[in-house]
Amino acid sequence: MKQSRYYLFICLFSLSFLQFQSTAHAAQDLDGILSGFDSDAAEPEQTDTATEVDDFLSGFDDTSEELTEKDESDSTFLPEWLDIMGSMGVTGTVNFAHDAPEEAQADFRGLSMLRTNATLSSEVRLKDWQARISAHGFYDASYSFQDREEYSRTLLDVYEKELEIDDLYVQGSLSASLDIKVGRQIVVWGKSDNIRVTDILNPLDNRVPGIVDIKSLRLPVTMTKLDYYTGDWNLSGIVIHEVRFDKTPVHNSDFFPGDGPLLPEEKPGLSLDNQQYALALNGIFSGWDLSLYGAWVFDSRAHITIDEDNSLFREHSRVFMTGMSANIALGNWLLKGEGAWFDGLEYATIPDDEFSRLDLMAGVEYLGFSETVLSLEIVNRHLADFDERLALVPDIAQEDSLQTVAKLVRDFANDTIQVKILLSVFGGHGEDGAFERFQLDYDLTDDITVTGGIIFYQAADQGALSSIEDNDRLFFELIYEF
């Protein structure tokens, strides 16, 4: 059943491609767009639609997304140097593929999320300097309709409520060619919209995998960033002060693999010894761009080790990464490429050795159809000097792991309706897991957006995605922005 659904999705994606081709109109030439950029462009905000090609290509710079300025009429009661923005909304999911749980097990059938969420942001601008603070919070009322005793205390702490500071930074110009940005922020590396290769500086919120795009999952981290501009080039030096890792499914949740909780995790604290460092060189030219990266950071993947008391725990080793990425615009085509070499990887099954891995990504986007973006991205991660023991529990590593992501985005009704279809496959034929997401966004007004869709999951033979098959769900969201 799952396999047939997977192939049905591919057929639907192909038919959509043919339908759009028959009604296509040529999009504007990307070469002309790229030639209009200079090295000190504004900070990027990635988008999915062909009608926002300019904003999309400005994402070549590696920096965080910024607030969109409101009309003066929206903030007449505020001084011109101060902006206050935010949103309120409700997000829900309904699981429809779960079987009845065994006794004393959590029941995830039916309503599995009913979050009331809110964000609030404030930005102050004074001449060449600006400061920003933003926060978010949510409360998930779905657990109030269930038997709370079925859920672990850890699960409720992670999924039921949250209040967190997001962006908190000050940025400005030290000179005509030197900028500084200090505080909690997001720095985006690489060119891919769907797969992470060189984009390693910010962790992700993966508590509910696949339900939103990566750009909505990045978690801010406290760092100091210096940018030097000269000609077509920008050199960024970064010191990462806060050690932060991905938010992942916890024991007793419907996405958690295995029956028992994870071992205790040792997380590096804030200290001089735990500072992380990164360097990026970015060039933007007519019709193409190039970025070179280097970083010495903690591995986001924890491995099991033994302490002096012979107790098992999880820790994160230091890894060194060197990489590069590039975009080339050819008419209506945008070609993407990324590569990264990781050195210093550690595993539990061979504790005395360190390993290296090469990640290579190739992607393409086509913008030649009216109001439509078609994209395909493929990455292979090759573990050098592979030892068969690495394939054993708990590492379950592979010599080569493949991921493919195909996406179609189409705008209708003067950009008030957007349809998105996304397919993500791990392994050559989904043996390492897969999911398909069908989504529709409707701008009810300028301030209110309604989102609805469905997502299907296929489980992996083993590993982190081995327990996701029954998590197929409907999802919806109502957001009011002010």
C-alpha positions as CSV (number, residue, x, y, z in Angstrom):
1,M,0.0,0.0,0.0
2,K,2.7,2.4,1.0
3,Q,4.8,1.5,-2.1
4,S,1.9,2.0,-4.5
5,R,1.2,5.4,-2.9
6,Y,4.8,6.4,-3.5
7,Y,4.7,5.5,-7.2
8,L,1.3,7.2,-7.5
9,F,2.8,10.4,-6.2
10,I,5.6,10.2,-8.8
11,C,2.9,9.9,-11.6
12,L,1.0,12.9,-10.2
13,F,4.2,14.9,-10.2
14,S,4.9,14.0,-13.8
15,L,1.4,14.8,-15.0
16,S,1.5,18.1,-13.3
17,F,4.7,18.9,-15.1
18,L,3.1,18.1,-18.5
19,Q,0.0,20.2,-17.7
20,F,2.1,23.2,-16.8
21,Q,4.2,22.8,-19.9
22,S,1.2,23.1,-22.1
23,T,0.3,26.5,-20.7
24,A,3.8,27.8,-20.1
25,H,5.0,31.3,-20.6
26,A,8.7,32.1,-20.5
27,A,9.9,33.6,-17.2
28,Q,12.4,36.4,-17.1
29,D,16.0,35.6,-17.9
30,L,18.0,34.9,-14.7
31,D,21.2,36.1,-16.3
32,G,19.9,39.7,-16.3
33,I,18.7,39.4,-12.8
34,L,22.0,38.2,-11.4
35,S,24.0,40.8,-13.2
36,G,22.1,43.5,-11.2
37,F,23.6,42.3,-7.9
38,D,26.5,43.9,-6.1
39,S,28.6,42.6,-3.2
40,D,26.8,44.5,-0.4
41,A,23.3,43.4,-1.2
42,A,20.6,43.3,1.4
43,E,20.2,40.3,3.6
44,P,18.4,37.4,1.9
45,E,15.0,35.8,2.3
46,Q,14.4,32.7,0.3
47,T,11.1,32.1,-1.5
48,D,9.5,29.4,-3.6
49,T,7.7,31.3,-6.3
50,A,8.8,32.4,-9.8
51,T,7.2,35.8,-9.4
52,E,9.7,36.5,-6.6
53,V,12.9,35.5,-8.5
54,D,14.7,38.6,-7.4
55,D,14.2,37.8,-3.7
56,F,15.1,34.2,-4.3
57,L,18.4,34.9,-6.0
58,S,19.4,37.4,-3.3
59,G,19.6,34.3,-1.1
60,F,23.2,33.8,-2.5
61,D,24.4,35.8,0.5
62,D,24.7,33.8,3.7
63,T,22.7,35.6,6.4
64,S,19.5,35.4,8.3
65,E,16.0,36.3,7.1
66,E,14.9,39.8,8.0
67,L,11.6,41.3,8.8
68,T,9.5,42.7,6.0
69,E,8.8,46.4,6.4
70,K,5.2,47.4,7.0
71,D,3.5,50.3,5.4
72,E,3.8,53.5,7.4
73,S,0.0,53.4,7.9
74,D,0.4,50.2,9.9
75,S,2.6,51.8,12.5
76,T,1.7,55.4,12.7
77,F,1.6,55.3,16.5
78,L,5.3,54.2,16.6
79,P,8.4,56.3,15.9
80,E,9.9,55.7,12.5
81,W,13.0,54.1,14.0
82,L,10.9,51.3,15.7
83,D,9.0,48.4,14.2
84,I,6.8,45.9,16.1
85,M,5.5,42.9,14.3
86,G,4.1,39.5,15.1
87,S,1.6,36.8,14.4
88,M,-1.0,34.7,16.1
89,G,-2.4,31.4,14.9
90,V,-3.6,27.9,15.3
91,T,-1.9,24.8,14.0
92,G,-3.4,21.3,14.0
93,T,-2.7,17.8,12.7
94,V,-5.0,14.8,12.5
95,N,-3.5,11.3,12.3
96,F,-5.5,8.8,10.3
97,A,-3.3,5.8,9.8
98,H,-2.5,4.7,13.4
99,D,-3.8,1.4,14.8
100,A,-5.1,1.2,18.3
101,P,-2.2,1.2,20.7
102,E,-1.2,-1.6,23.1
103,E,-2.1,-1.3,26.7
104,A,-0.2,1.5,28.5
105,Q,1.0,2.9,25.2
106,A,0.3,6.5,24.0
107,D,-2.6,6.9,21.6
108,F,-1.8,9.1,18.6
109,R,-5.0,8.5,16.6
110,G,-7.1,11.4,15.6
111,L,-6.2,14.9,16.8
112,S,-2.5,14.9,17.5
113,M,-1.8,18.6,17.6
114,L,-3.8,21.7,18.3
115,R,-1.3,24.5,18.9
116,T,-2.2,28.1,19.7
117,N,1.0,29.9,18.8
118,A,2.3,33.5,18.7
119,T,5.4,35.4,17.7
120,L,6.4,38.9,18.5
121,S,9.3,40.8,17.0
122,S,10.7,44.3,17.5
123,E,13.3,46.1,15.4
124,V,15.1,49.3,16.2
125,R,17.0,51.3,13.5
126,L,19.4,54.1,14.4
127,K,21.4,55.4,11.4
128,D,23.8,52.6,10.4
129,W,22.8,50.3,13.3
130,Q,19.8,48.2,14.1
131,A,18.8,45.8,16.8
132,R,16.2,43.0,16.7
133,I,14.5,40.8,19.3
134,S,11.9,38.2,18.5
135,A,10.3,35.4,20.5
136,H,7.7,32.7,20.0
137,G,5.5,30.5,22.2
138,F,2.9,27.9,21.8
139,Y,0.5,25.8,23.8
140,D,-0.8,22.5,22.4
141,A,-4.3,21.8,23.7
142,S,-4.6,18.4,22.0
143,Y,-3.1,16.7,25.1
144,S,-6.0,18.1,27.2
145,F,-8.4,15.9,25.1
146,Q,-6.3,12.8,25.7
147,D,-5.5,10.6,28.7
148,R,-2.4,12.6,29.9
149,E,-1.2,9.5,31.8
150,E,-0.3,7.8,28.5
151,Y,2.4,10.4,27.8
152,S,5.7,10.7,29.4
153,R,6.7,13.8,31.4
154,T,9.5,14.4,28.8
155,L,7.1,14.3,25.9
156,L,4.7,16.8,27.5
157,D,7.6,19.1,28.4
158,V,8.8,19.1,24.7
159,Y,5.6,19.1,22.8
160,E,2.8,20.6,24.9
161,K,4.2,24.1,25.5
162,E,7.2,26.3,24.7
163,L,8.4,29.9,25.2
164,E,11.7,30.8,23.6
165,I,13.8,33.8,22.5
166,D,14.6,33.6,18.8
167,D,16.6,36.4,17.2
168,L,18.4,38.7,19.7
169,Y,21.1,40.7,17.9
170,V,22.7,44.1,17.2
171,Q,24.2,44.8,13.8
172,G,25.8,47.8,12.1
173,S,28.7,49.1,10.1
174,L,32.2,49.6,11.6
175,S,33.4,51.1,8.4
176,A,32.4,51.5,4.7
177,S,33.5,47.9,4.0
178,L,33.2,46.2,7.4
179,D,29.9,45.1,9.1
180,I,29.4,43.4,12.5
181,K,26.4,41.4,13.8
182,V,26.4,40.1,17.4
183,G,23.8,37.9,19.1
184,R,21.3,35.1,18.4
185,Q,20.9,34.8,14.7
186,I,20.5,32.6,11.6
187,V,23.3,32.3,9.0
188,V,22.4,30.3,5.9
189,W,25.2,28.5,4.0
190,G,24.8,26.8,0.7
191,K,22.3,26.9,-2.2
192,S,20.0,24.0,-1.6
193,D,16.4,24.8,-0.4
194,N,15.6,21.2,0.7
195,I,18.9,19.4,1.6
196,R,21.6,20.4,4.1
197,V,25.2,19.9,2.9
198,T,27.2,23.0,3.8
199,D,24.3,24.6,5.8
200,I,25.6,23.4,9.2
201,L,25.7,26.5,11.5
202,N,22.2,26.4,12.8
203,P,20.4,23.3,14.1
204,L,16.9,22.3,13.0
205,D,13.6,21.7,14.8
206,N,12.8,18.1,13.7
207,R,10.3,17.2,16.3
208,V,7.6,16.7,13.5
209,P,9.7,15.8,10.4
210,G,8.7,16.8,6.9
211,I,5.7,19.0,7.8
212,V,7.3,22.3,6.8
213,D,10.4,23.3,4.7
214,I,13.9,23.7,6.1
215,K,13.7,27.5,6.0
216,S,11.0,27.4,8.7
217,L,13.0,24.9,10.9
218,R,16.3,26.7,11.5
219,L,17.0,27.6,15.2
220,P,18.9,30.8,16.0
221,V,22.3,30.5,17.7
222,T,24.4,33.1,19.5
223,M,27.4,34.1,17.4
224,T,29.5,37.1,16.4
225,K,29.8,37.7,12.6
226,L,32.1,40.1,10.8
227,D,31.6,40.8,7.1
228,Y,34.2,42.5,4.9
229,Y,33.2,43.6,1.4
230,T,35.5,44.3,-1.5
231,G,34.4,44.4,-5.1
232,D,32.3,41.3,-6.0
233,W,33.5,39.5,-2.9
234,N,32.4,39.2,0.7
235,L,34.5,37.5,3.5
236,S,32.6,36.4,6.6
237,G,34.3,35.4,9.9
238,I,32.1,33.8,12.5
239,V,32.6,32.8,16.2
240,I,29.8,30.7,17.5
241,H,29.4,31.1,21.2
242,E,26.3,29.0,21.9
243,V,26.4,25.2,21.4
244,R,23.0,24.1,20.2
245,F,21.8,20.9,18.6
246,D,18.7,19.7,16.7
247,K,15.4,19.3,18.4
248,T,14.5,15.7,17.8
249,P,11.6,13.4,18.6
250,V,11.7,12.2,22.2
251,H,10.9,8.8,23.7
252,N,7.1,8.0,23.8
253,S,6.4,10.3,20.8
254,D,5.0,8.9,17.5
255,F,8.2,9.7,15.6
256,F,10.7,8.2,18.1
257,P,12.4,5.0,16.9
258,G,12.9,2.2,19.5
259,D,11.2,1.2,22.7
260,G,13.5,2.7,25.3
261,P,14.7,6.2,26.0
262,L,18.0,7.5,24.7
263,L,21.1,7.5,26.9
264,P,22.0,10.6,28.7
265,E,23.5,13.3,26.5
266,E,26.5,15.4,27.4
267,K,26.0,18.9,25.9
268,P,29.0,21.3,25.8
269,G,28.4,24.4,27.9
270,L,29.3,28.0,27.3
271,S,33.0,28.3,27.7
272,L,36.2,29.5,25.8
273,D,37.1,25.9,25.1
274,N,33.7,25.3,23.4
275,Q,33.8,28.2,21.0
276,Q,33.2,27.2,17.4
277,Y,34.6,28.9,14.3
278,A,33.6,29.4,10.7
279,L,34.8,31.3,7.6
280,A,33.0,31.9,4.3
281,L,34.2,33.6,1.1
282,N,31.3,34.6,-1.2
283,G,31.5,36.0,-4.7
284,I,28.5,37.2,-6.8
285,F,29.0,37.7,-10.5
286,S,27.0,38.1,-13.7
287,G,25.0,34.9,-14.1
288,W,26.8,32.9,-11.4
289,D,28.1,32.9,-7.9
290,L,30.6,30.9,-5.8
291,S,31.0,30.3,-2.0
292,L,33.9,28.6,-0.1
293,Y,33.4,27.5,3.5
294,G,35.5,26.3,6.4
295,A,34.2,25.4,9.9
296,W,35.4,23.8,13.2
297,V,32.2,22.9,15.0
298,F,30.6,20.2,17.1
299,D,29.1,17.3,15.2
300,S,25.3,17.5,15.3
301,R,25.2,13.7,15.4
302,A,25.9,12.3,18.9
303,H,27.8,9.0,19.3
304,I,27.8,6.6,22.3
305,T,30.9,6.4,24.5
306,I,31.9,5.2,27.9
307,D,33.0,7.4,30.8
308,E,35.5,6.7,33.6
309,D,32.8,4.9,35.6
310,N,32.0,2.5,32.7
311,S,28.7,4.2,32.2
312,L,27.3,4.8,28.7
313,F,26.4,8.3,27.5
314,R,26.1,10.3,24.3
315,E,28.5,13.0,23.3
316,H,29.3,15.2,20.3
317,S,32.8,15.2,18.9
318,R,34.5,18.1,17.1
319,V,34.6,18.0,13.3
320,F,36.3,20.0,10.7
321,M,34.3,20.9,7.5
322,T,35.5,22.4,4.3
323,G,33.1,23.0,1.5
324,M,31.9,25.0,-1.5
325,S,28.7,25.8,-3.3
326,A,27.8,27.5,-6.6
327,N,24.8,28.6,-8.7
328,I,24.8,29.1,-12.5
329,A,21.9,30.7,-14.3
330,L,21.2,29.6,-17.8
331,G,18.1,31.2,-19.2
332,N,15.2,29.8,-17.3
333,W,17.4,27.2,-15.6
334,L,19.2,27.5,-12.3
335,L,21.9,24.9,-11.7
336,K,23.1,24.3,-8.1
337,G,26.0,22.4,-6.6
338,E,27.4,21.8,-3.1
339,G,30.2,19.7,-1.7
340,A,31.5,19.3,1.9
341,W,34.3,17.2,3.4
342,F,33.8,16.3,7.1
343,D,36.8,15.1,9.1
344,G,36.9,13.8,12.7
345,L,33.6,11.8,12.8
346,E,33.4,9.3,15.7
347,Y,31.3,6.1,16.1
348,A,30.4,3.8,19.0
349,T,31.3,0.5,17.3
350,I,34.9,1.6,16.5
351,P,35.6,4.1,19.3
352,D,39.4,4.4,18.7
353,D,39.2,5.6,15.1
354,E,38.0,8.8,13.4
355,F,36.3,8.9,10.0
356,S,35.8,11.3,7.1
357,R,32.7,11.8,4.9
358,L,32.2,13.5,1.5
359,D,28.7,15.0,0.8
360,L,28.0,16.0,-2.8
361,M,24.7,17.7,-3.9
362,A,23.5,18.5,-7.4
363,G,20.3,20.4,-8.1
364,V,18.3,22.2,-10.8
365,E,15.4,24.6,-10.9
366,Y,13.3,25.5,-13.9
367,L,11.4,28.8,-13.9
368,G,10.2,28.9,-17.5
369,F,6.5,28.2,-16.7
370,S,4.2,31.0,-15.6
371,E,3.9,31.3,-11.8
372,T,5.7,27.9,-11.4
373,V,8.9,26.5,-9.9
374,L,10.1,23.0,-10.6
375,S,13.1,21.7,-8.7
376,L,15.1,18.6,-8.2
377,E,18.0,18.0,-5.7
378,I,20.1,14.9,-5.1
379,V,22.8,14.3,-2.5
380,N,25.1,11.4,-1.8
381,R,27.0,11.1,1.5
382,H,30.0,8.8,1.2
383,L,31.7,7.6,4.4
384,A,35.4,7.0,3.6
385,D,37.3,3.9,4.7
386,F,34.0,2.2,5.6
387,D,34.2,-0.6,8.1
388,E,31.3,-3.2,8.2
389,R,31.1,-2.8,11.9
390,L,29.7,0.7,11.4
391,A,26.5,-0.8,10.0
392,L,25.8,-2.5,13.4
393,V,23.6,-1.1,16.2
394,P,23.8,1.6,17.5
395,D,25.6,3.4,14.7
396,I,23.7,1.9,11.7
397,A,25.9,3.8,9.3
398,Q,26.1,3.4,5.6
399,E,29.0,3.7,3.2
400,D,26.8,5.6,0.8
401,S,23.5,7.2,1.7
402,L,21.3,8.9,-1.0
403,Q,18.6,11.5,-0.7
404,T,16.4,12.9,-3.5
405,V,14.0,15.8,-3.2
406,A,11.6,16.9,-6.0
407,K,9.3,19.9,-5.5
408,L,6.6,21.7,-7.5
409,V,5.3,25.1,-6.5
410,R,2.5,26.8,-8.4
411,D,0.8,30.2,-7.8
412,F,-2.8,31.0,-8.7
413,A,-5.3,33.8,-8.5
414,N,-2.8,36.7,-8.5
415,D,-0.5,34.9,-6.0
416,T,-3.2,34.5,-3.4
417,I,-3.2,30.7,-3.7
418,Q,-0.1,28.6,-3.7
419,V,0.0,24.8,-4.3
420,K,3.1,22.9,-3.2
421,I,3.9,19.2,-3.9
422,L,7.1,17.8,-2.3
423,L,8.6,14.4,-2.5
424,S,11.6,13.4,-0.3
425,V,13.1,9.9,-0.7
426,F,16.0,8.5,1.3
427,G,17.9,5.7,-0.5
428,G,17.5,4.7,-4.1
429,H,14.0,3.4,-3.8
430,G,12.8,4.7,-0.4
431,E,14.4,1.8,1.6
432,D,15.7,4.4,4.1
433,G,12.4,6.2,4.4
434,A,10.4,8.7,2.4
435,F,7.6,11.2,2.7
436,E,5.2,13.1,0.4
437,R,3.6,16.4,1.2
438,F,0.7,18.0,-0.6
439,Q,0.0,21.6,0.5
440,L,-2.2,24.6,-0.3
441,D,-1.8,28.1,1.0
442,Y,-4.5,30.7,0.6
443,D,-4.1,34.4,1.5
444,L,-7.6,35.1,2.8
445,T,-6.6,38.8,3.3
446,D,-3.3,40.7,3.4
447,D,-2.9,39.6,7.0
448,I,-4.6,36.2,7.2
449,T,-3.3,33.0,5.6
450,V,-4.9,29.6,5.7
451,T,-2.9,26.5,5.0
452,G,-4.0,22.9,4.6
453,G,-2.6,19.7,3.3
454,I,-1.7,16.0,3.8
455,I,1.5,14.2,4.3
456,F,2.3,10.5,3.8
457,Y,5.3,8.6,5.4
458,Q,7.1,5.4,4.4
459,A,9.3,3.8,7.1
460,A,13.0,2.9,6.7
461,D,14.2,-0.7,7.1
462,Q,16.1,0.5,10.2
463,G,17.4,3.7,11.8
464,A,15.9,7.0,12.7
465,L,13.0,6.8,10.2
466,S,12.0,3.2,11.0
467,S,8.9,4.1,13.1
468,I,7.2,6.7,11.0
469,E,5.0,4.6,8.7
470,D,1.8,5.0,10.7
471,N,2.1,8.8,11.0
472,D,0.2,9.9,7.9
473,R,-1.7,13.0,8.8
474,L,-3.8,15.9,7.7
475,F,-2.5,19.3,8.7
476,F,-4.0,22.8,8.8
477,E,-2.9,26.3,10.0
478,L,-4.6,29.7,10.4
479,I,-2.2,32.6,10.8
480,Y,-2.9,36.3,11.4
481,E,0.1,38.6,11.0
482,F,0.2,42.2,12.3
